[in-house]
Structures are given as structure tokens and as C-alpha cells.
């Protein structure tokens, strides 16, 4: 196997830039979205049969029947149901405990001001299904929306396997469509004869899904542009190399475009991690994907100190950041950019993917510099409220600003209320 060792920050920046460039598919996606907007259900049938290996003949084939969703509970087994129920419990508790913005108002000198908090009316959740089913994505997206108060929640997935449908049943979600890719995003964003549009689309996906979400933003809301998965592990010489190696592979197995990075100040640890990784990867059922990902985008970054390692982690701004260092709490406040941070060797990123509590829908591709993981805030709107009970000095001062901006109707709107 090939291994990449980086000692120069510029080399790392070039690698990050190259990865972003290979995910761009906007031209293809734009054509699909425009076609769905124009031809609606007919386009969905054609693209689904072409890309998702379906056999649709009519729009009625898109929707998963209620009976199929109900029956899925009897297929998946009690062990899976128990695991999902615990995940639901943990995630619901996490977001129920999250402080929710409240309505607030104040009155000062004849003016009432404040804000009103309103949940979105409808959302669409994209659940990937190309290479593997993702029932975990359903709970990670739906529960924060439910806690926020969203009433209509729609699921689209190219492969509505029993595990995905069972989670929908447990969460009381019955509007599920067998649609994937850019055409699924278009159907949610603009609606068709069969599928009513939604107000916001959330959820991860391949580069076509991500590009489609980026394209439709503005006509519909999106929570972020989540690209291929990534992990950064910051480790010192006391880290367990076998833990670090398997955690790197846990991201590499997602996708050939996934990125796994080890940052360490210990050459000895780096050597042991590579040694363990070479052994462990051969045991994976996802060997081919993990190997391609690691050889294409995986890397070991050698630094002179943990402090320098934190600077590098902030530069990368990873989706997942694991701290395999002594007393990680000492360094926590120095970390400015990460989707989720996992503290200590007993906290693998995989536990966060499934059951820990916070959503695994996280910013990728360095977007953690300016965005956060999915939460109830993504499903709430803040509406500002203003009421003047009398004409105050604000009106005269506002007129001055209106004059400077040369908006005469604004000025007259303020003047006409004199004496009221």
C-alpha cells in the first residue's frame, strides 16, 4: 500500500484543494434539475430507471406504501429495533436538552421590539442508499426536526430497505419516496405533479446530491453542503496505534473520496499506526473502498508539537476530530473549527455516527470554519416583530437616512404619519 507523509503545510493545502476539485459535477446536475422542473414526474421516472435501477412505469410507483413501512418492523429483528430505540432515546434527549430559542419582546419609548420563533412547515430528508443503507441518517435528521416542531417530514432514498423503513415507522414518518440522486433533490425543491415541494432539504449524499443541494439553494433552504466524509485524529506518543488505525479506516470505508488524516508529533506512533492499518484493512469487507480512499486522500501529518497539531486541525476544519492525547480538555478551547469533537481513546467517531446523541450530519470540506452540525436551529425561523405606539424622534432621524439614500417614498411614508 502507498502511504502519504506530509511535513509541509503547503503540501497539505494542495491535497485539500485537489480533493475539492474532484467533487465538482455541477454541469450534469444542472441539466437534471432543469429537466425535472420542466417535465416533473416523467423526468423522475426516466432518471430513476436510468440511475437507480428501478422499474417505474407510473408516478404511483415513487411512494412507499404504508403497509410496507409497517411490515418492515417484522423483518429487521429485535436486536436492530433495540439498538435504534436506544439511539432515538439518546438523540431525542440531546436535542430536547439543547436550549431552544424563545419568543421575546421589550418596550422602550413608545416602541415594542422582539422576535417570534416559528418552526419550518415542511422538510425533506435525503437518505443515501447507493453503496449501503443509512437508517442512522433518518434518526439523525428527523429527531432534531421533530423536537423543533416541524409537522411535515418527507424522506427520499434510492433504496428504501427494511432498516430505513423500520426507523421511519418508529418515528411515525409515512411520506417516503423511492428516489435518489440529483433528481430526488429537484423533486423536493420544486415539487412535481405527485410530490409537494418542501421548505428545506437536509441530509448527506454523494457528489451529485451535494451539487444539487448547492444548485437549488435559494429556491429552497438547505442545512449545509455535506460532501464526502472526513476524519482528523490528533494523537500523541501515548495513543494506542490500533485504535487510531481502525478509526482512520472507519472513515476511509465510507467512500473513495473520504479523507482520513492522522496528525501526530510522534514518528514512532505514525509508524505503528501505518503498520496496524496495513494489517486491519485486509480484514475489512469494504477493503477496496477503504484502500482507494486511503491511498488517494489519506495522510499522516508530522508536527513538532501538539499545539502545532491543533493549528493544522483548525486549518483542515474537519467533519470529525478525535483527540487521542493526554488530557484533551486542556486543549479544547483552542479548537475553533470542527463539526464534532471526540475526546479520548474510548470515544471513536463511529459511536457518534449511530448512537451517542448529536447528529452525524456535519459540515465537511473545511466548511466547519463557518457552519455547524445539524441541530434544532436548522428547523426554526426567527421572525422580527416591531410596533410603534406613537410617533417618536426615530421618524425624523429615519427621514434623514431616507433622504441620503434618495428614496422619496420612504421619506413620505415617515412624514405622512405626523400628528397621528
N, C-alpha and C positions, 0 to 999 in steps of 0.2 A: 504493500500500500504506500501511496505517496502521502507525505506529511509536510505541512507548511509551517515554518517557524519564522516569526516576524519580530524584529528588534527595532525597527524604524517606524515611527508613527505615520510617516508619509506612505509607506507600503500598505499599512492598514487602511488608510483613507482611500487609496486606489482600489483596494479589494472591495470596500463598501460601495464605492461608486460603480464599479463593474457589475456588482450584483443588482443594483437598482436598474441598470440599463437593460439587463436581460429579461426583466419582468414586463417590459412595455409592449402592449398589444392593442393599443388604442384604436388603430385604423380598422381592424377586424371587428372590434367590439362596437364601434360607432355604426357600422353598416347593419349589424344585427339589431341594435336598438332602434334605429330608424325604421327598419322593416317591421318590427313588432308594433311600433307606433302606428304605422300605416295599415298593416294587414291584420293586426290583432291575433285572434285565435288561430287563424290559418297559418300564420308565421310560427306560432308556438308549436303547432303540430309538426310542421316541417323540421324545425330546428331540434325538437325533442327526438324525433325519429332519426335524425342525422347524427346528433352528438351524444345522445343519452341511450341509444339502442332501445328506444321504446317502440311500441306498435300502435300509436294513437291513430284513431280514424275520425274522432269527433271531440269537441271541447269537453264533453261529459267525461272523457277519459282522464282529464287532468286531476280531478279531485279524488282524494282517498275517501272511501265510504266510511260512515260512522261504524258500521258493523266490523269492518276490517280493523279499525282503531281499537274497538272494544275487544275483539278477539286476540289482539296482539299480547294482551296480558297473560293469556293462557299458553303462549308459545315460548316466551323468553325465560321462564324458570324463576323459582322463588329466590334463588341467590341473587340474580340480577335485580329483581324488584327490591330486595332488602338493601342492596348497595345503593340503588337510585333513591330510595326513600331516605336513607341517611344523608345522601348528597343534597336532596331537596331540603331536608331539615337544616343542614349546616348553612346552605346558601341563603335560605329564607331568613334564618336568624341573623346572618351577617348583614343583609340589606335592610332588615327591619330595625336593627340597631344603628344603622347609618343615619345620622341626623338629616331629617327631611326639611327642606326649606318651608317656611310658614308664611302665611299672609301677614303683612304688617302695614301699619299706617301711622302717620303723625300729622298734627295740625299746628301750623305756625303762621301768625299774622294773616289770617283770612284764607289760608291755602291748606288744603288737605293733599298729602302725597303718600304714596305707598306702593306696594306690589301685591299682586294676586298670583298664586301658584296653581297652575292648571295642568293636569296630565294630558299627554297626547291622546287622540281618539283612536288611532289605529297604527300598528306597526307590522312590518314584515320581517321575519327571521329567516335568513338563508342558512341552511344546514348542509355542509359539504357531504358528498357521498361518492365521489369519483373513485378513490382508491380504497376507502374504508368508510364504514358508517360512523357518524358522530352524534350519538344520543346525548353525550355530555354537553354539546353546544346548545341543545334545546333548553336544558335546565339553566345553563349559564346566561342565556339571553332572555328567556321567558320570565324567570323569577324576579329579576330587578324590575322588569316592566309591570308585572302584576303588583309588586309592592308599591310602585309609583302610582298605580291606579288606571293603567291602560285597559280599555274594555275589549277592543278587537285585536287579537293577535293571530297573525297568519304565518304558517310555516311553508316554505318551499324547499324541496330536497330532490335531487335526481334519483335517489334510491330510498324510498320510504320503507326501510327494513323494519321487522317487528320491534327491534330495540328502540328505534326512533319513535315509532307509533305508540309503544307502551309508555314512554315518557310523556308523550302528548296526552294520552289517556289520564295519567296520574296528575297532570297539570290542567286537565279539563280544556285542552285545546283540540278543536274538531275541524278547523279550517286548514286543511293540509293539501298541498298541491304537489304532484309528481313532476316537478320542473327544476332544472338546474341551469348553470351557466349564465351567460350574459342575457339570454332571452328570459330567464326567470326574473332577473333584476328589472328588466324592461317591463315585464308584466306587473310587477309590484309598483313600479314608479309611475306608470301611465295608465294602468288598467287595460282590460280588454272587454269584449262582449261578455265574457264569463267571469273574469276576476276583477273585483273592485280594487281601485288603487289604494295605497296606504299613505300615511303621512311621513313615515320614516322607515328606512331599511337598516337592519343591523345583522351582524354575523360575518364570520370569516369565509374565505373561499380561495380558489386558485386565481391565477393572474388575470383570467378573463372576467371572473366575478369582481375582483378588486377594481379592474379598469372600468367595468360597467358602473360600479357604485360611484366612482370618481366622475364619470360622464354624466350621470343623472342628477348629481348633487346640484341643488338649486331648484330643480323641479320637485324634488323630494328631499327629506333630510337623510343624512347618514351619520352614524356614530363616529366613524373613522374610516381610514383606508387600510384595513389589515392585510398585509402581504404575507409572504412565506414566513414560517415560524423561525425563531432565533433564540439562542441562549448564550449568555456570557457567564462564565464561572470564574470568580476571583478566588484564588487559593494560595495559601502559604505552604511552608515545608511540612506542616503538621497535618495537612489534609490527607484523607485516605484516597490513594490513586484509583482504586477500583470504583469508589463512589463517583469520583469526578468523571472517569471514563464512561461509565454507563449513563450518567446524566447528560453528557455530551451526545451520546448516541440516541438518547431518548428524544432529542430534537432532530437529529440527522435522519431518523427513520420516518419523519413526517413527509418529507418531500425532497426531491433532488435539489431544490432551491433553498432548503432550510440551511441555516447558518449556526454552527456551534463553535464557540471561541473559549479557549482557556487563557486567562491572564494570570501569570504567576511570577514571583520573584525567586523561584527555586528551579534551577536547571534539573536537579535530581528528581523533583516531583514531575516535571514535564516529561522526562524520560520514562518514568514509571507509568504515567498516565498513557502515553503512547503505547507502551508495552501491553498494558491491560486492554486498551482499546482494540489493538490488533487481535487479541485473543477473543474478546467478547463479541466483536462484530460478526465473527464467523458463526456464532450461535443464534443469531437473530433470524427470524422468519422474514424480516424486512432488510436482509443483508444487501441486496442490490441497491435499494434506495439509499440506505444509510451510507454505503460505500461511495456512491456517486456524490452525495451531499458533502461528506467529509473531505473527499479529495478535491471537490470543486470549491467549497467555501469554508470548510473547517480550518481552524488555525490555532496555533499556540503563540501567544504574545509574551515575550520575556521582558520583564521590567526590573528596575533596580530596587523598588520598594513597593509596599502595599499602597502607600499614598499615591505613587505614580500609577499604580494599577487602577485606583479609583478614578484618576483623571482620564485614563483610557476608557474605562467603563462609561463615564459620563459622555465622552466623545461618541462612543458607539450608540449610546441611548437604547439599550436592548429591550426587547419584549419581556424576557425573563432574565433576572440576575440572581445567581446563587452566590452566597458569601461563605466559602469554606475557609474561614480564617478565625484566629483566636479572638474571642470577644467581639463579634461583629457589631454589637450595639455601639461600640466606641466610634465606629466609622460611619454609622448610619446617616447622620445629619450631613455628611459630606457628599452623599449620593444625591444628585439633582435630577438625573434622567434615567428612568426605568419604568416599565409597565408594572411589574410586580417584583418584589424582593423576597427571596427565600433565605432565612437566616440559619446558618449552622448545617452540619453534615447530616442531621436527621430530618432535614426538610427538602426532599427532592422536588424539583419542578413538577414532576408527574402527579404528586398529591394535589397540587394546585389545579392541574388540568381537570380533575374529576370531583373532588370532594371537600377540599379544605374550607371553602366558603366564598372567597372573592371570585369574580368572573374570570374565565380564561380568555375572554375576548379583549385583546390588549393591543396597544399601539406597536407597530413594527417599523422597520426601515428608518430608524432614528426619529420617528415621529413622537416618541416619548419626550422629546425636548419641548413639545408644545401641547401634548394631549395626554389623556388619562385612560385607564381601563374602563370598560363598560360599567355603569352604575345606575342607580335610580335617577340621577341627574340627567341622564340621556333621554329620559322619557317624561320630563317635566318642562313646562314653559313658564317663564316669568313675564307676567303682563303688568306693565307700569300703570298706575292709577293717579290721576291728578284732578282736583276740583278746587276752583277759586270761588269763595263765598262772597267776595266783594272785589272791587277794582282796587288794586294796590299799586305801589310805586313800580312793581315789576313791569306793569304795562308800559309806562313811559320809557323805562330802560330798554325793554324789548323793541320799542319803536326805533330807538337809536340804532340797534343792531340791524333791524329790517331795512332802514334807510341805507346803511353802509353796504348791505347785500343787494340793494336795488330791487327789492320785492315790494311793490306798492300795495298789492292786495294784502300781504301780511300786515303792513302798516295800517291800512284802513280797517282790517279786522280787529286790530287793537284799539283804534280811535273810536270806532262806532259804538263801543260799549261804555264810553264815558257817560256818567250820570245814571247808569243802570243801578 
